[in-house]
Each structure stands twice: as structure tokens, then as C-alpha cells.
Amino acid sequence: MMPCFNTVERRDKPRHLLGIADLESVEHAVRSGVDTMDSSYPTKIARCGTLMTKNGLIRIKRGQHSKSYGMKIDDSCECSTCTHYDRAYMCHLFKAREPVALQLASVHNIHFMNKKMESFRNKILEGII
């Protein structure tokens, strides 16, 4: 379900949105003219073992990732987590309940969101959005 945004134009003041969650809602907010937003969504899902990728969400605790040696979380990601750790190791860390798993997953998801927002910013500057 898409969030409802105030359609009254107020160009003299920035529009800020709190608590925005999934990527679909973020894109809708950007297209609706929201200037800034914040959310705990990327770190919240990271703490549950869910990682954001260009192909959708990955639930890293699932057994299918336990043998994914050498496979980055997201092929195009250059974050420090993807640079140093593969899916199999991240799966192991979550299954072993290692606290560092939460930090590594959060670093990845925040990096992913920063890149996504950079992409939106570039599209706005190019006049695409």
C-alpha cells in the first residue's frame, strides 16, 4: 500500500518524511517531492538477517546461503562488508549469533540505501524524476 502524502504545494519549505520503510515507498516519496527522509528500516531488517540487494531482499540466515562461498551479498556492491565477507560467512555469523553479524549487515544495508538515494538524486538533477 502506498503512503498518502499531502498534495498541498509548499515550495518555500522542505518536506521531510519520518519512518519511511521499503524501497517502493521511498521511490514514491521521492517522486512525490519529499526532500528528506529518515528511517530505521535498513538497520532494523539487518538485525533480523535481511540484506538489501539490487535484486531484492536476501534472508541470509536461510540454509541456501550456507555454501555460497565467494559470493558477494550484492554483485555490484562495494561496501566494506561485501569487500571482505561472502554470503556463506554472513550466514554462519547469523546462525552462530555473533554480534558482529548485526553490524556488518547494517553497514551493507546503509551503504545500499546511500547508493539508492544517490541514484535518485542524479535522476532528479537530470530531470528524469
N, CA and C atoms as a LAMMPS dump frame, in Angstrom:
ITEM: TIMESTEP
0
ITEM: NUMBER OF ATOMS
387
ITEM: BOX BOUNDS ff ff ff
-5.0000000000000000e+02 5.0000000000000000e+02
-5.0000000000000000e+02 5.0000000000000000e+02
-5.0000000000000000e+02 5.0000000000000000e+02
ITEM: ATOMS id mol type element x y z
1 1 1 N 0.842 -1.176 0
2 1 2 C 0 0 0
3 1 3 C 0.885 1.237 0
4 2 1 N 0.569 2.169 -0.845
5 2 2 C 1.36 3.384 -0.973
6 2 3 C 0.975 4.379 0.114
7 3 1 N 1.967 5.07 0.69
8 3 2 C 1.657 6.069 1.706
9 3 3 C 0.938 7.265 1.091
10 4 1 N 0.166 7.946 1.9
11 4 2 C -0.542 9.125 1.449
12 4 3 C 0.267 10.36 1.819
13 5 1 N 0.533 11.211 0.848
14 5 2 C 1.309 12.414 1.089
15 5 3 C 0.421 13.63 0.891
16 6 1 N 0.695 14.664 1.614
17 6 2 C -0.025 15.911 1.473
18 6 3 C 0.281 16.498 0.093
19 7 1 N -0.743 16.778 -0.665
20 7 2 C -0.53 17.268 -2.024
21 7 3 C -0.479 18.789 -2.096
22 8 1 N -0.64 19.471 -0.963
23 8 2 C -0.575 20.928 -0.95
24 8 3 C 0.857 21.353 -1.223
25 9 1 N 1.053 22.183 -2.229
26 9 2 C 2.397 22.641 -2.597
27 9 3 C 2.885 23.669 -1.578
28 10 1 N 4.068 23.426 -1.034
29 10 2 C 4.709 24.365 -0.112
30 10 3 C 6.166 24.432 -0.527
31 11 1 N 6.441 25.11 -1.605
32 11 2 C 7.781 25.164 -2.163
33 11 3 C 8.749 25.963 -1.294
34 12 1 N 8.234 26.753 -0.373
35 12 2 C 9.108 27.57 0.456
36 12 3 C 9.702 26.791 1.63
37 13 1 N 9.212 25.599 1.872
38 13 2 C 9.7 24.792 2.994
39 13 3 C 10.015 23.373 2.512
40 14 1 N 11.093 22.795 3.031
41 14 2 C 11.402 21.41 2.65
42 14 3 C 10.384 20.438 3.251
43 15 1 N 10.15 19.366 2.535
44 15 2 C 9.244 18.33 3.039
45 15 3 C 10.083 17.163 3.559
46 16 1 N 9.865 16.828 4.818
47 16 2 C 10.609 15.748 5.464
48 16 3 C 9.625 14.64 5.833
49 17 1 N 10.029 13.404 5.615
50 17 2 C 9.181 12.26 5.911
51 17 3 C 9.891 11.35 6.899
52 18 1 N 9.236 11.055 7.99
53 18 2 C 9.804 10.187 9.022
54 18 3 C 9.291 8.763 8.871
55 19 1 N 10.159 7.803 9.149
56 19 2 C 9.74 6.418 9.257
57 19 3 C 9.401 5.72 7.965
58 20 1 N 9.861 6.255 6.844
59 20 2 C 9.607 5.598 5.563
60 20 3 C 10.307 4.24 5.575
61 21 1 N 9.736 3.263 4.934
62 21 2 C 10.276 1.915 5.083
63 21 3 C 10.815 1.337 3.783
64 22 1 N 10.027 0.571 3.097
65 22 2 C 10.5 -0.207 1.949
66 22 3 C 10.897 0.68 0.773
67 23 1 N 11.652 0.097 -0.164
68 23 2 C 12.163 0.846 -1.307
69 23 3 C 11.051 1.404 -2.194
70 24 1 N 9.963 0.685 -2.325
71 24 2 C 8.845 1.166 -3.138
72 24 3 C 8.291 2.464 -2.551
73 25 1 N 8.158 2.52 -1.232
74 25 2 C 7.66 3.733 -0.575
75 25 3 C 8.657 4.88 -0.689
76 26 1 N 9.942 4.565 -0.609
77 26 2 C 10.972 5.591 -0.752
78 26 3 C 10.894 6.198 -2.149
79 27 1 N 10.796 5.363 -3.162
80 27 2 C 10.715 5.866 -4.536
81 27 3 C 9.46 6.707 -4.73
82 28 1 N 8.35 6.259 -4.185
83 28 2 C 7.105 7.027 -4.297
84 28 3 C 7.261 8.383 -3.615
85 29 1 N 7.897 8.41 -2.459
86 29 2 C 8.103 9.664 -1.727
87 29 3 C 8.965 10.628 -2.534
88 30 1 N 10.03 10.112 -3.131
89 30 2 C 10.917 10.953 -3.95
90 30 3 C 10.145 11.519 -5.133
91 31 1 N 9.384 10.684 -5.799
92 31 2 C 8.603 11.137 -6.957
93 31 3 C 7.507 12.122 -6.541
94 32 1 N 7.077 12.064 -5.283
95 32 2 C 6.04 12.971 -4.787
96 32 3 C 6.614 14.292 -4.277
97 33 1 N 7.935 14.421 -4.302
98 33 2 C 8.548 15.69 -3.929
99 33 3 C 9.064 15.78 -2.507
100 34 1 N 9.143 14.679 -1.813
101 34 2 C 9.709 14.706 -0.464
102 34 3 C 11.197 15.01 -0.589
103 35 1 N 11.666 15.966 0.197
104 35 2 C 13.055 16.421 0.102
105 35 3 C 14.014 15.586 0.939
106 36 1 N 13.614 15.273 2.151
107 36 2 C 14.47 14.478 3.044
108 36 3 C 13.616 13.44 3.757
109 37 1 N 14.264 12.359 4.157
110 37 2 C 13.546 11.309 4.89
111 37 3 C 14.534 10.557 5.76
112 38 1 N 14.015 9.915 6.758
113 38 2 C 14.861 9.04 7.563
114 38 3 C 14.048 7.838 8.013
115 39 1 N 14.782 6.789 8.307
116 39 2 C 14.126 5.54 8.671
117 39 3 C 15.11 4.62 9.365
118 40 1 N 14.586 3.788 10.213
119 40 2 C 15.4 2.756 10.846
120 40 3 C 15.283 1.434 10.093
121 41 1 N 14.526 1.442 8.993
122 41 2 C 14.259 0.221 8.239
123 41 3 C 15.521 -0.546 7.824
124 42 1 N 16.531 0.108 7.211
125 42 2 C 17.712 -0.656 6.79
126 42 3 C 18.424 -1.376 7.942
127 43 1 N 18.536 -0.731 9.085
128 43 2 C 19.215 -1.374 10.215
129 43 3 C 18.294 -2.356 10.933
130 44 1 N 17.008 -2.067 10.941
131 44 2 C 16.062 -2.977 11.592
132 44 3 C 16.023 -4.328 10.878
133 45 1 N 15.927 -4.303 9.546
134 45 2 C 15.891 -5.579 8.831
135 45 3 C 17.255 -6.268 8.859
136 46 1 N 18.323 -5.469 8.937
137 46 2 C 19.667 -6.051 9.039
138 46 3 C 19.801 -6.868 10.32
139 47 1 N 19.243 -6.364 11.394
140 47 2 C 19.33 -7.087 12.675
141 47 3 C 18.577 -8.416 12.635
142 48 1 N 17.642 -8.546 11.701
143 48 2 C 16.886 -9.802 11.534
144 48 3 C 17.511 -10.707 10.477
145 49 1 N 18.641 -10.27 9.882
146 49 2 C 19.312 -11.091 8.886
147 49 3 C 18.816 -10.886 7.47
148 50 1 N 18.2 -9.736 7.205
149 50 2 C 17.717 -9.432 5.86
150 50 3 C 18.616 -8.37 5.244
151 51 1 N 19.115 -8.663 4.056
152 51 2 C 20.046 -7.772 3.37
153 51 3 C 19.426 -7.263 2.08
154 52 1 N 19.673 -6.003 1.784
155 52 2 C 19.107 -5.356 0.599
156 52 3 C 20.053 -5.526 -0.59
157 53 1 N 19.501 -5.884 -1.735
158 53 2 C 20.289 -6.013 -2.957
159 53 3 C 19.504 -5.414 -4.115
160 54 1 N 20.188 -5.215 -5.226
161 54 2 C 19.517 -4.677 -6.417
162 54 3 C 18.466 -5.656 -6.941
163 55 1 N 18.562 -6.921 -6.554
164 55 2 C 17.602 -7.944 -6.988
165 55 3 C 16.541 -8.241 -5.948
166 56 1 N 16.492 -7.447 -4.894
167 56 2 C 15.513 -7.663 -3.837
168 56 3 C 16.175 -8.024 -2.513
169 57 1 N 15.356 -8.402 -1.549
170 57 2 C 15.855 -8.73 -0.216
171 57 3 C 16.385 -10.154 -0.16
172 58 1 N 17.453 -10.333 0.621
173 58 2 C 18.032 -11.664 0.861
174 58 3 C 17.897 -11.959 2.342
175 59 1 N 17.369 -13.109 2.656
176 59 2 C 17.309 -13.572 4.048
177 59 3 C 18.526 -14.467 4.249
178 60 1 N 19.583 -13.884 4.767
179 60 2 C 20.897 -14.53 4.803
180 60 3 C 20.95 -15.739 5.736
181 61 1 N 20.033 -15.86 6.679
182 61 2 C 20.053 -16.991 7.608
183 61 3 C 19.542 -18.295 6.985
184 62 1 N 18.961 -18.198 5.806
185 62 2 C 18.445 -19.402 5.144
186 62 3 C 19.593 -20.312 4.736
187 63 1 N 19.366 -21.583 4.813
188 63 2 C 20.385 -22.586 4.523
189 63 3 C 20.985 -22.511 3.134
190 64 1 N 20.246 -21.983 2.173
191 64 2 C 20.753 -21.898 0.8
192 64 3 C 22.003 -21.045 0.715
193 65 1 N 22.245 -20.176 1.689
194 65 2 C 23.416 -19.3 1.661
195 65 3 C 24.619 -19.9 2.4
196 66 1 N 24.416 -21.003 3.092
197 66 2 C 25.498 -21.575 3.901
198 66 3 C 26.676 -22.079 3.078
199 67 1 N 26.467 -22.378 1.823
200 67 2 C 27.546 -22.861 0.949
201 67 3 C 27.884 -21.864 -0.164
202 68 1 N 27.448 -20.622 -0.008
203 68 2 C 27.686 -19.595 -1.03
204 68 3 C 29.049 -18.95 -0.844
205 69 1 N 30.083 -19.78 -0.895
206 69 2 C 31.447 -19.292 -0.701
207 69 3 C 31.868 -18.396 -1.865
208 70 1 N 32.475 -17.265 -1.541
209 70 2 C 32.966 -16.35 -2.564
210 70 3 C 31.892 -15.513 -3.228
211 71 1 N 30.642 -15.676 -2.837
212 71 2 C 29.549 -14.923 -3.45
213 71 3 C 29.248 -13.686 -2.604
214 72 1 N 29.396 -12.517 -3.226
215 72 2 C 29.094 -11.272 -2.531
216 72 3 C 27.601 -11.192 -2.23
217 73 1 N 27.259 -10.395 -1.238
218 73 2 C 25.853 -10.176 -0.923
219 73 3 C 25.144 -9.601 -2.145
220 74 1 N 25.77 -8.599 -2.762
221 74 2 C 25.258 -7.977 -3.976
222 74 3 C 26.454 -7.786 -4.905
223 75 1 N 26.363 -8.325 -6.113
224 75 2 C 27.488 -8.303 -7.055
225 75 3 C 28.077 -6.92 -7.284
226 76 1 N 27.23 -5.906 -7.338
227 76 2 C 27.709 -4.565 -7.659
228 76 3 C 28.066 -3.733 -6.432
229 77 1 N 27.918 -4.299 -5.244
230 77 2 C 28.16 -3.543 -4.01
231 77 3 C 29.652 -3.473 -3.693
232 78 1 N 30.082 -2.29 -3.271
233 78 2 C 31.481 -2.082 -2.909
234 78 3 C 31.638 -1.703 -1.44
235 79 1 N 30.651 -2.014 -0.606
236 79 2 C 30.743 -1.692 0.818
237 79 3 C 31.808 -2.565 1.473
238 80 1 N 32.22 -2.194 2.667
239 80 2 C 33.276 -2.95 3.351
240 80 3 C 32.831 -4.366 3.695
241 81 1 N 31.542 -4.567 3.939
242 81 2 C 31.052 -5.915 4.234
243 81 3 C 31.202 -6.805 3.002
244 82 1 N 30.74 -6.332 1.85
245 82 2 C 30.834 -7.125 0.616
246 82 3 C 32.281 -7.307 0.157
247 83 1 N 33.118 -6.338 0.47
248 83 2 C 34.514 -6.415 0.076
249 83 3 C 35.253 -7.516 0.832
250 84 1 N 34.898 -7.729 2.094
251 84 2 C 35.655 -8.646 2.946
252 84 3 C 34.958 -9.966 3.291
253 85 1 N 33.633 -10.033 3.136
254 85 2 C 32.901 -11.226 3.586
255 85 3 C 31.946 -11.725 2.506
256 86 1 N 31.763 -13.034 2.444
257 86 2 C 30.832 -13.603 1.469
258 86 3 C 29.53 -14.018 2.153
259 87 1 N 28.575 -14.48 1.348
260 87 2 C 27.27 -14.873 1.883
261 87 3 C 27.374 -16.028 2.876
262 88 1 N 28.245 -16.979 2.586
263 88 2 C 28.382 -18.138 3.475
264 88 3 C 28.854 -17.711 4.862
265 89 1 N 29.821 -16.799 4.907
266 89 2 C 30.331 -16.352 6.206
267 89 3 C 29.28 -15.529 6.955
268 90 1 N 28.55 -14.694 6.217
269 90 2 C 27.483 -13.914 6.859
270 90 3 C 26.404 -14.84 7.409
271 91 1 N 26.072 -15.881 6.658
272 91 2 C 25.105 -16.875 7.129
273 91 3 C 25.607 -17.522 8.413
274 92 1 N 26.874 -17.912 8.422
275 92 2 C 27.478 -18.514 9.605
276 92 3 C 27.406 -17.572 10.812
277 93 1 N 27.754 -16.307 10.604
278 93 2 C 27.739 -15.34 11.709
279 93 3 C 26.347 -15.198 12.313
280 94 1 N 25.325 -15.14 11.478
281 94 2 C 23.958 -15.025 11.996
282 94 3 C 23.525 -16.299 12.713
283 95 1 N 23.845 -17.448 12.132
284 95 2 C 23.44 -18.711 12.768
285 95 3 C 24.163 -18.92 14.096
286 96 1 N 25.417 -18.427 14.185
287 96 2 C 26.191 -18.54 15.424
288 96 3 C 25.851 -17.427 16.415
289 97 1 N 24.956 -16.528 16.004
290 97 2 C 24.53 -15.401 16.834
291 97 3 C 25.69 -14.495 17.243
292 98 1 N 26.598 -14.315 16.317
293 98 2 C 27.733 -13.416 16.552
294 98 3 C 27.252 -11.974 16.448
295 99 1 N 27.516 -11.146 17.451
296 99 2 C 27.063 -9.751 17.414
297 99 3 C 27.587 -8.964 16.213
298 100 1 N 28.763 -9.317 15.725
299 100 2 C 29.329 -8.593 14.582
300 100 3 C 28.473 -8.755 13.328
301 101 1 N 27.68 -9.8 13.248
302 101 2 C 26.797 -10.007 12.087
303 101 3 C 25.83 -8.843 11.938
304 102 1 N 25.316 -8.347 13.056
305 102 2 C 24.366 -7.241 13.029
306 102 3 C 25.02 -5.977 12.493
307 103 1 N 26.253 -5.748 12.898
308 103 2 C 26.985 -4.56 12.436
309 103 3 C 27.311 -4.66 10.947
310 104 1 N 27.799 -5.814 10.525
311 104 2 C 28.169 -5.996 9.119
312 104 3 C 26.953 -5.87 8.208
313 105 1 N 25.839 -6.449 8.624
314 105 2 C 24.611 -6.364 7.823
315 105 3 C 24.105 -4.92 7.774
316 106 1 N 24.203 -4.212 8.885
317 106 2 C 23.775 -2.808 8.916
318 106 3 C 24.642 -1.946 8.016
319 107 1 N 25.96 -2.175 8.044
320 107 2 C 26.872 -1.428 7.171
321 107 3 C 26.468 -1.632 5.714
322 108 1 N 26.198 -2.872 5.347
323 108 2 C 25.802 -3.168 3.964
324 108 3 C 24.496 -2.454 3.601
325 109 1 N 23.465 -2.6 4.442
326 109 2 C 22.164 -2.018 4.114
327 109 3 C 22.213 -0.487 4.053
328 110 1 N 22.973 0.128 4.948
329 110 2 C 23.098 1.59 4.912
330 110 3 C 23.826 2.021 3.644
331 111 1 N 24.88 1.303 3.287
332 111 2 C 25.599 1.606 2.042
333 111 3 C 24.659 1.462 0.841
334 112 1 N 23.871 0.399 0.826
335 112 2 C 22.919 0.175 -0.259
336 112 3 C 21.941 1.345 -0.368
337 113 1 N 21.389 1.772 0.768
338 113 2 C 20.431 2.877 0.749
339 113 3 C 21.094 4.181 0.321
340 114 1 N 22.315 4.425 0.762
341 114 2 C 23.029 5.632 0.334
342 114 3 C 23.21 5.653 -1.177
343 115 1 N 23.575 4.512 -1.758
344 115 2 C 23.733 4.419 -3.21
345 115 3 C 22.384 4.61 -3.917
346 116 1 N 21.331 4.057 -3.354
347 116 2 C 19.993 4.203 -3.937
348 116 3 C 19.573 5.668 -3.924
349 117 1 N 19.826 6.359 -2.814
350 117 2 C 19.47 7.774 -2.724
351 117 3 C 20.333 8.612 -3.674
352 118 1 N 21.592 8.246 -3.845
353 118 2 C 22.454 8.928 -4.807
354 118 3 C 21.877 8.777 -6.218
355 119 1 N 21.372 7.601 -6.525
356 119 2 C 20.754 7.35 -7.821
357 119 3 C 19.524 8.242 -8.018
358 120 1 N 18.681 8.35 -6.991
359 120 2 C 17.511 9.23 -7.067
360 120 3 C 17.944 10.679 -7.268
361 121 1 N 18.952 11.102 -6.522
362 121 2 C 19.454 12.475 -6.62
363 121 3 C 19.928 12.773 -8.045
364 122 1 N 20.672 11.848 -8.639
365 122 2 C 21.144 12.031 -10.008
366 122 3 C 19.985 12.095 -11.004
367 123 1 N 18.974 11.274 -10.805
368 123 2 C 17.795 11.299 -11.685
369 123 3 C 17.045 12.622 -11.573
370 124 1 N 16.986 13.168 -10.366
371 124 2 C 16.33 14.48 -10.162
372 124 3 C 17.133 15.556 -10.907
373 125 1 N 18.447 15.537 -10.758
374 125 2 C 19.294 16.536 -11.41
375 125 3 C 19.234 16.432 -12.94
376 126 1 N 19.045 15.222 -13.442
377 126 2 C 18.942 15.018 -14.889
378 126 3 C 17.534 15.283 -15.42
379 127 1 N 16.596 15.516 -14.496
380 127 2 C 15.227 15.794 -14.905
381 127 3 C 14.402 14.561 -15.209
382 128 1 N 14.888 13.401 -14.843
383 128 2 C 14.168 12.145 -15.099
384 128 3 C 13.008 11.999 -14.12
385 129 1 N 13.236 12.424 -12.886
386 129 2 C 12.174 12.365 -11.847
387 129 3 C 11.658 13.771 -11.63
